[in-house]
Amino acid sequence: MTNPPPGWGNQPFASPNNFGDPMDGGQNPVWVYAGFWWRVWAFTIDAIILSMAETALGFFIAPDISVQWQELPGDSSGQTMDVVDIASIAGSAMPRADTISVLLPHIHTGNWHGASVILALVPALYCILFEASALSATPGKFLCRLKVVTLSGGRISLARAALRFVVKAFLSFPLLYIGVLMVAFTRRKQGLHDLVAGTLVIRQDVSRVASFPPQP
């Protein structure tokens, strides 16, 4: 049996007779790996969905913001007054005509740390849970008819999906996108995150057959 052409893969869990069996004419279904631009479109759709979800979620978990106004007394020359002058004005029956007050706004917010952590976890949970689900794809990949699978074509685990996301978020994208651009040049269209996690991204809507002549 010869190896499949570059960019293709053997159908998972195929019986031995599927490969070059003279009884079926040697025609075998094969995978078609998702190319670079297919994955760009899927990523764009996911980015739009995540942006909308995080914006909506931000209205509910953002910290309370309040504005308090502080009165800052001064005189007509524009010089602010010290505490002694303010006290003397407060105790005076007749305030000075040249005294003015300036209101300064002070914006007070609650604790941003909790909200920031939650919003940072949204993309991680989005990718990990969807790719490890029965869909084996994020909504963007699903709409583009793509699927994330193991090297043997099986459903990936939560641990594998988490590893894939961590490598993609901290290595593939930050390092000048080299780990992502690898998809365009590797034989099985794998990015750095796919190589580390042992995953493939295949197209679900493409049916192909190839002839594998039996070994002599």
N, C-alpha and C positions, 0 to 999 in steps of 0.2 A: 504494500500500500504506500502510495506517495503522500507527501505532505500537502495540505490544502494550499491554494494560492495565497499570497500575502493579502491580509485584510479579511480573510475568510477563516472559519473555524468549523470543526466537526460538530455535528448535532450531538448534544449531551445524551448520555446513557443509551447510545445506539447499540443494537445487538451486533455481535461479530459478523453476522451474515449481511449487515447493511453495507459493508465496505467491499466493493468490487465483486459482489455476488453475481455470478453469471445468470442466476435465475431472475434477478430484477434488472438486468441490463447494466448494472454498475452505476445506476443513478442514485445519488445520495443527497439528502437535504443538508445544507451548510448554513452557518451563521454569516451574517454580514455585519461587520463592526461599524459602529457609529463614527463617522468622520468628524473632523474638527469643526466644520461649520454647523453641522447638526447639533453638536454639543453647545456651540455658541448661542444658537437660537433657543435651545432649552434653558440655558443659563439666563438669558435675557428675560424669558417669561418668568422664571423663578424669582429673579431680582425684582420684577415689577410686583409680583404677588407678595413677596416679603416686605417690600417698601410700603405697600398699602396696609398690610397686617400690622407692621410696627407703628405706622402712623395712627391707626385706629386704637391700638393697644396703648399708645402713649397718652391718649386722652384719659385713660382710666388709671394708669399707674404713675403718671407724672407727679412730682411732689407739689404740695400746695404752694402757691405763690401769692404773697400779700404785699401791699404797698403801705408803708407808714410814713406820715409826713412829720417832719421835725421843723419846728419854728426856730429860726435863727435871727435874733434881734440885731439891729444895726442902726446907724444914724444916717442922715441924709448925705453924708460924704461918702457913703459906701463902706465905711469901716465897721467891722463887726464889733460888738461890745463884749466885754468880759463879764464874768459872773458877778462881780461887785456892782457893775453898772446895771445889770439886769435886776439884781435884788433891789437896788435903790429905786428903779422904775416901778417895780411891783409894789413897793411900799409907799409910793408917792400918790397923793390924792389926785393930782393933775399930771398926766403923762406929758412928756416933752413933745412939742409939736414936730421936732425934727427926728423923732424916733420912727423907724420903719421895721417891718418884720419880713423875713424871707422864708418861704416854705421850701424845704428841700425833701425830695422823695427818697425813701430808702426801701429797696426791694428786698424782701425776705423770702427765702425758699426753704423748703424742707430738705430732707436728706435725699440726694440724688443717687447714692450708691446702690440702694436696692433696686431702683428702677433701671439703672444702667446694667446691672447684672442680668435682670430679667430680659431686657431688650437684646442683650448680647447672646443670650441662650436661645432666642427664637430661631435664628438661622441654623444653629446646631441641631436643635430638636426637629426642625423642619426637614433637614436633609437626612438625618439618622433614622428617624421614625418612618419616613416615607420609603426610603431605599431598603430598609429592612422589613417592610410590610409585604403583604401579598402582591401589591402593585410592582414592587421592586423598582420603583421610580418615583422621583419627585413629580409634582403636577406639571412642571415644565417639560420634563423628560417624557411623561405620559402623553402629553399633548403632541409631542414630536415623535411619538411611537418609539421611544428608546427604553431600554431596560438595563439595570445594573445586576450582574450575575457573578458568581464565582467562576474560576477557571474551568470548572466542570459543568457550568451551566445551571448551578443550583441557586437557591435563594440565599442572599447574604445574611449573616447574623447581625445582631445589634453591635457586638464588639467589633466586627469587621467594618460595619458602616461608620462606627465612631472613629476607628483608626483612619479610614478613608477621609473623613471630614477633617480631622485634626491635621493630617499631612497636607491636605488641599489648602486649609486655611492658614497654616503657619509655614509651609514650604513652597507649595506649587504656585500660589499667587504672590506672596511677598518677594520671592527671589526672581524679580524681573519677569514673572510669568513663565519662566523657563519650564517649570513642571507642567504647565498647561499646554504650552506650545509643543511639548513632546508628543501630544496626540497626533499632530500632523506628520510626524516622522517615524514613529514606532510601527513595527510590523502589524501589531494587533490593535493599533489606535489607542494605546494606553498612555495616560498621563502619569506623572510621578506618583500621585496618590493611588492610581490603579496598580502600578507595579509594586508598591509597598504593601498595599492591602490585599493583593491577589485578586483583583476584580477585572471584569470586562464590561464595556457598554456596547450593547448590540441593538440592532434595529429589529423591531417586532413585526413591521408591516411588509418586510421584503422576503419573498420566498425565492430561494435559489436551489438549484441542483447542480451537482458536478460529478463527473465520472472519475472513479478511482480504480485504475486497472489492478487486478489482483497481482500479488507478488509471485514471481516465477517459482 
